[in-house]
Amino acid sequence: MADKMKVEDVLTKVKGWKAADGDTDAITKTFKFEDFATAFGFMSASATQAEKADHHPEWFNVYNTVEVTLTTHDAGGVTQKDIDLANKMDGFAAKLA
Ligand SMILES: C[C@H](O)[C@H](O)[C@H]1CNC2=NC(N)=NC(=O)C2=N1
């Protein structure tokens, strides 16, 4: 199992993510796209990656906005798996921007 890391250390390895409100055991970022189809494309690419890595995001989507929260349930906090998924999701978002 991936080891739980300090959220402040994790935040040095991802861009534009922050500690989730009232929760030092998760990181969050809000992605905004041109429209729903693009937001859904981002979610689709992220879902495929999540399945591949067996590591899944929590998210909330309204139209063109996707609020993402990452944590590792098995570790009770943030791990390298969240850093990897955050960086992948940033890459998908950059391609769709
Ligand atoms: C059994 C399976 O490997 C686990 O339940 C996986 C699935 N996806 C997961 N996703 C996340 N975010 N955290 C986990 O601990 C986790 N565990």
The ligand as an SDF file (V2000), in Angstrom:
LIG
                    3D

 17 18  0  0  0  0  0  0  0  0999 V2000
   -9.7830   -2.9420   -3.8540 C   0  0  0  0  0  0  0  0  0  0  0  0
   -9.3100   -1.7150   -4.5960 C   0  0  0  0  0  0  0  0  0  0  0  0
   -7.9810   -1.8650   -4.9930 O   0  0  0  0  0  0  0  0  0  0  0  0
   -9.3880   -0.4870   -3.7230 C   0  0  0  0  0  0  0  0  0  0  0  0
  -10.6670   -0.3790   -3.1590 O   0  0  0  0  0  0  0  0  0  0  0  0
   -8.9780    0.7840   -4.4430 C   0  0  0  0  0  0  0  0  0  0  0  0
   -9.9530    1.2830   -5.4800 C   0  0  0  0  0  0  0  0  0  0  0  0
   -9.8160    2.7140   -5.7390 N   0  0  0  0  0  0  0  0  0  0  0  0
   -9.3500    3.5400   -4.8030 C   0  0  0  0  0  0  0  0  0  0  0  0
   -9.3780    4.8650   -4.9720 N   0  0  0  0  0  0  0  0  0  0  0  0
   -8.9700    5.6980   -4.0360 C   0  0  0  0  0  0  0  0  0  0  0  0
   -9.0320    7.0140   -4.2440 N   0  0  0  0  0  0  0  0  0  0  0  0
   -8.4750    5.2460   -2.8690 N   0  0  0  0  0  0  0  0  0  0  0  0
   -8.3730    3.9390   -2.6110 C   0  0  0  0  0  0  0  0  0  0  0  0
   -7.9090    3.5560   -1.5210 O   0  0  0  0  0  0  0  0  0  0  0  0
   -8.8100    3.0250   -3.5980 C   0  0  0  0  0  0  0  0  0  0  0  0
   -8.7150    1.7320   -3.4120 N   0  0  0  0  0  0  0  0  0  0  0  0
  1  2  1  0
  2  3  1  0
  2  4  1  0
  4  5  1  0
  4  6  1  0
  6  7  1  0
  6 17  1  0
  7  8  1  0
  8  9  1  0
  9 10  2  0
  9 16  1  0
 10 11  1  0
 11 12  1  0
 11 13  2  0
 13 14  1  0
 14 15  2  0
 14 16  1  0
 16 17  2  0
M  END
$$$$
